């Protein structure tokens, strides 16, 4: 009955062809209810620490490998941003330890430093990135995250990497524009419309990548206000849950900002990471893959990604690759 209650308004909205927040009212109470209704806690056992990545199986990997037909590979990571900007308060640090003018023998070496969580650097969120009412995914206590790092749900749980079918959901392409405006909310009917227009149905074990055109807009207009970001509305999480996706990613922070849910800053992050147990790829650069996909009229591909296995890490910088 609850599913029907969710689906009926979406049919009505689709008929209207609108994209109005007035038709998608969500409150803090709704988010709290969805934390239970959309939960995967215990689904793969009480000790599980990889959540929906369990949906990536040997069989899905074999099917994903078969998507490679011309061997064309594209990085989904944006170049490291080393300059402070409105959308980059913690620049990537790159310091040379030895150079051609001051070598260490014949060797040249450098050092990297990065506070990767945020709105600038391409990274993967582990399931230890956030908590709700003192608990993280599968009921693990937030008190397990100490100065030594995360005792459970650390990024090392994904050290074997992601090897799956990637699905690009290019909302600007759907809307006939180069990029979405700041604060543009993507709703479930937009996801339905994308599937209908491409003939691709998102399913179990997929890595779903939401393009908002964030980097295209930055290239055209410069750094953007991090308080207003295009992304998914909280009402999309039920849609993602019922499709049993393995990983969610976007070229920004996945959530629309402001969230349009009073009292909840990032409801999509909260529901996806904590309730569903779905890791997130943030700040991907989806411009090159969007161009390659449009050229081929093909929106699925093999995606591979592996985080740096830092014990206790709540995430990791990432360089995923799409292969057509």
C-alpha positions in Angstrom: 0.0 0.0 0.0 2.8 2.4 0.7 4.4 1.8 -2.7 1.1 2.6 -4.4 0.8 5.8 -2.3 4.3 6.8 -3.7 3.7 5.8 -7.3 0.3 7.3 -7.9 1.4 11.0 -7.5 4.3 10.3 -9.8 1.9 9.2 -12.6 -0.1 12.4 -12.0 3.1 14.5 -12.2 4.3 12.7 -15.4 0.9 13.6 -17.0 1.4 17.2 -16.1 4.9 17.2 -17.4 5.9 19.5 -14.6 9.0 19.8 -12.4 7.6 21.6 -9.4 8.6 21.1 -5.8 5.0 21.7 -4.8 4.2 18.3 -6.2 7.0 16.6 -4.2 6.6 17.8 -0.6 8.9 16.0 1.7 9.4 16.7 5.4 11.9 15.6 8.0 9.2 13.1 9.2 9.1 11.6 5.7 12.8 11.2 5.7 12.7 9.5 9.1 10.0 7.2 7.8 12.0 6.4 4.7 15.0 5.5 6.9 13.0 2.5 8.0 11.0 1.8 4.8 14.1 1.9 2.6 16.4 0.1 5.0 18.7 -2.7 3.9 19.9 -3.3 7.5 20.3 -7.1 8.0 19.6 -7.9 4.4 23.1 -9.4 4.0 23.6 -10.3 7.6 24.3 -8.3 10.8 28.0 -8.1 10.1 27.7 -6.9 6.5 29.9 -3.8 5.7 29.5 -3.4 1.9 25.7 -2.9 1.6 24.4 -2.8 -1.9 27.8 -3.6 -3.4 26.7 -7.2 -2.5 24.4 -6.8 -5.6 27.6 -6.8 -7.8 28.1 -10.5 -8.3 30.3 -12.7 -10.5 27.4 -13.0 -12.9 26.8 -9.2 -13.1 30.6 -8.7 -13.6 30.6 -11.1 -16.5 27.6 -9.3 -18.1 29.3 -5.9 -17.5 32.5 -7.1 -19.1 30.5 -8.0 -22.2 29.6 -4.3 -22.6 33.1 -3.6 -23.8 32.8 -3.6 -27.6 35.3 -1.0 -28.9 37.7 -0.7 -25.9 37.3 3.0 -25.6 38.2 4.1 -22.0 37.4 7.4 -20.3 38.3 8.7 -16.9 35.4 9.9 -14.7 37.6 11.9 -12.4 38.1 15.6 -12.6 41.6 17.0 -12.5 42.6 17.9 -9.0 41.7 21.5 -8.1 44.7 23.2 -6.5 43.4 26.8 -6.2 41.0 28.1 -3.5 37.7 29.0 -5.0 34.0 29.4 -3.9 33.5 25.7 -4.6 36.9 24.6 -3.4 37.6 25.6 0.2 40.2 22.8 0.7 42.5 22.8 -2.4 44.4 19.7 -3.3 48.0 20.0 -2.1 50.9 19.2 -4.4 54.4 19.8 -3.2 57.6 18.8 -5.0 60.1 17.1 -2.8 62.8 17.0 -5.4 63.0 18.5 -8.9 65.2 18.6 -12.0 66.9 21.7 -10.5 67.2 20.2 -7.0 67.2 16.4 -7.6 67.5 13.5 -5.2 70.1 11.8 -7.3 68.3 11.2 -10.6 64.9 10.9 -9.0 62.1 13.4 -8.8 59.4 13.1 -6.1 56.4 14.9 -4.8 53.8 14.8 -2.0 50.0 15.0 -2.2 47.6 16.2 0.5 43.8 16.3 0.2 40.8 16.8 2.3 38.6 15.0 -0.3 35.2 15.1 1.3 33.3 18.2 0.1 32.3 19.6 -3.2 35.5 19.8 -5.2 37.5 16.5 -5.4 36.4 13.3 -7.1 36.0 10.7 -4.3 34.1 7.7 -2.9 32.1 7.9 0.3 32.4 4.8 2.5 29.4 3.7 4.6 31.2 5.2 7.6 30.9 8.8 6.3 27.7 9.7 8.2 25.4 8.6 10.9 21.8 9.1 12.0 20.6 9.0 15.6 24.0 7.7 16.6 24.0 4.8 14.1 25.5 4.1 10.7 24.5 1.5 8.1 23.5 -1.8 9.5 23.3 -0.4 13.0 27.0 0.1 13.6 27.6 2.8 16.2 29.0 6.2 15.2 31.1 6.0 18.4 33.2 3.4 16.4 34.6 6.3 14.4 37.4 7.7 16.5 40.7 9.6 15.9 42.1 6.3 14.7 39.4 6.2 12.0 36.3 4.0 11.4 36.3 0.7 13.3 33.6 -0.6 10.9 32.4 0.4 7.4 35.7 1.8 6.4 36.8 2.3 2.8 38.9 -0.8 3.1 35.7 -2.8 2.8 35.8 -1.9 -1.0 39.5 -2.7 -1.5 38.5 -5.3 -4.2 37.0 -2.5 -6.3 33.9 -1.9 -8.3 33.4 -3.7 -11.6 29.9 -3.3 -12.9 27.5 -1.9 -15.5 27.5 1.9 -15.4 24.4 3.8 -16.5 24.7 7.4 -17.3 21.5 9.4 -16.6 22.1 12.7 -18.4 19.4 15.1 -17.3 20.7 18.1 -19.2 20.6 16.1 -22.4 17.1 15.0 -21.5 16.1 18.7 -21.0 17.9 19.9 -24.1 20.3 22.2 -22.3 24.1 22.1 -21.6 23.7 22.1 -17.9 21.2 22.4 -15.1 20.7 25.6 -13.2 21.9 25.8 -9.5 19.3 24.4 -7.2 17.5 22.4 -10.0 15.8 19.4 -8.4 15.7 16.1 -10.3 12.5 14.1 -9.5 11.5 10.5 -10.0 9.6 11.3 -13.2 12.8 12.7 -14.6 14.5 9.3 -14.1 11.5 7.6 -15.6 11.6 10.0 -18.6 15.3 9.3 -19.1 14.7 5.5 -19.2 11.9 6.0 -21.6 13.9 8.2 -23.9 17.0 5.8 -24.0 15.3 2.4 -23.6 17.6 1.6 -20.7 16.1 0.2 -17.5 18.3 0.5 -14.4 18.5 -2.7 -12.4 20.1 -4.7 -9.7 23.9 -4.1 -9.3 24.1 -1.1 -11.5 26.3 1.9 -10.8 24.0 4.9 -11.6 25.7 8.2 -12.6 23.6 11.4 -12.5 24.9 14.2 -14.8 23.8 17.7 -13.9 26.4 19.4 -16.1 28.1 20.9 -13.1 31.6 21.0 -14.8 30.3 22.4 -18.1 28.6 25.2 -16.2 31.8 25.9 -14.2 33.8 26.0 -17.4 31.4 28.5 -18.9 30.6 30.7 -15.8 33.3 30.0 -13.3 33.1 28.6 -9.7 29.6 28.2 -8.3 27.9 28.9 -5.0 28.1 25.7 -3.0 24.8 26.6 -1.3 22.9 26.0 -4.5 23.6 22.8 -6.4 21.6 20.8 -8.9 20.9 17.2 -7.8 18.4 14.6 -6.8 15.4 15.4 -4.6 14.9 13.2 -1.6 11.8 11.6 -3.4 14.2 9.9 -5.8 15.7 7.6 -3.1 12.7 5.3 -3.1 13.1 5.0 -6.9 16.8 4.0 -6.5 16.0 1.5 -3.7 13.3 -0.3 -5.7 15.8 -0.6 -8.6 18.4 -2.2 -6.3 21.3 -0.1 -7.5 24.8 -0.9 -6.2 26.4 2.5 -6.2 25.1 6.1 -6.8 27.3 8.9 -8.2 27.0 12.3 -9.7 29.1 15.2 -10.9 28.3 17.2 -7.8 27.2 15.9 -4.3 24.2 13.8 -5.5 21.7 15.9 -3.3 20.0 19.0 -4.6 20.9 22.0 -2.4 19.0 23.4 -0.8 17.4 20.1 -0.1 13.8 21.4 0.1 13.4 19.3 3.2 13.4 21.5 6.2 15.8 20.3 8.9 17.6 17.8 6.7 20.6 19.2 4.8 21.4 16.2 2.6 18.6 13.7 2.8 19.8 11.7 -0.2 23.2 11.2 1.3 21.5 10.2 4.6 19.1 7.7 3.1 21.5 6.2 0.5 24.5 5.8 2.8 22.8 4.9 6.1 19.5 3.3 5.2 20.3 1.6 1.9 24.0 1.0 2.5 24.9 2.3 -0.9 28.3 4.0 -1.4 28.5 7.3 -3.3 30.8 8.6 -5.9 30.9 12.4 -5.6 32.2 15.2 -7.9 32.7 12.9 -10.9 33.6 14.6 -14.2 30.9 13.2 -16.5 31.4 15.6 -19.4 33.7 13.3 -21.5 31.6 10.2 -20.9 28.4 12.2 -21.8 29.9 13.2 -25.1 31.0 9.6 -25.9 27.6 8.2 -24.9 25.7 10.8 -27.0 28.0 10.0 -30.0 27.2 6.3 -29.7 23.6 6.7 -28.6 24.6 4.3 -25.8 24.2 5.0 -22.2 25.6 1.9 -20.6 29.2 0.8 -20.3 31.6 -1.1 -18.0 32.7 1.0 -15.0 35.7 0.1 -12.9 36.9 1.9 -9.7 39.0 1.1 -6.7 39.6 3.3 -3.6 42.9 3.6 -1.8 42.6 1.1 1.0 43.3 3.3 4.0 42.5 1.5 7.3 39.8 3.4 9.1 39.2 5.8 6.1 35.7 7.2 5.7 36.3 7.5 1.9 39.0 7.9 -0.7 40.0 9.9 -3.7 38.9 8.0 -6.8 39.6 7.7 -10.5 36.8 5.6 -12.0 37.0 4.5 -15.6 34.2 4.0 -18.1 34.9 1.6 -21.0 32.7 1.3 -24.1 
